Amino acid sequence: MKRTLIQLEEEIYDQLRRKAFEEKKSISYLIRELVRKEISPRRRSQALSIKDFRFIGAGRSKQGALQPVSERHDEALAEALRE
């Protein structure tokens, strides 16, 4: 374990000290716990499946003469801005 020095605003220190007292833990332990949580890689609680993406393709739009808008989006935007 490495030793380090940090400076905290008095208000933050007081909150940290109170929390340490309530949880019956040292201030150092709480700081290590908070830092570990912050810098640890985030893990997904479960793997994604195709069911998680049911919303894809759910929308409809009036494409009109510029069909398919997915390929002619610049022209569709220009037409919409003219209106």
Rosetta blueprint (number, residue, H / E / L):
1 M L
2 K L
3 R L
4 T L
5 L L
6 I L
7 Q L
8 L L
9 E L
10 E H
11 E H
12 I H
13 Y H
14 D H
15 Q H
16 L H
17 R H
18 R H
19 K H
20 A H
21 F H
22 E H
23 E H
24 K L
25 K L
26 S L
27 I H
28 S H
29 Y H
30 L H
31 I H
32 R H
33 E H
34 L H
35 V H
36 R H
37 K H
38 E H
39 I H
40 S L
41 P L
42 R L
43 R L
44 R L
45 S L
46 Q L
47 A L
48 L L
49 S L
50 I H
51 K H
52 D H
53 F H
54 R L
55 F L
56 I L
57 G L
58 A L
59 G L
60 R L
61 S L
62 K L
63 Q L
64 G H
65 A H
66 L H
67 Q L
68 P L
69 V L
70 S L
71 E L
72 R L
73 H H
74 D H
75 E H
76 A H
77 L H
78 A H
79 E H
80 A H
81 L H
82 R H
83 E L
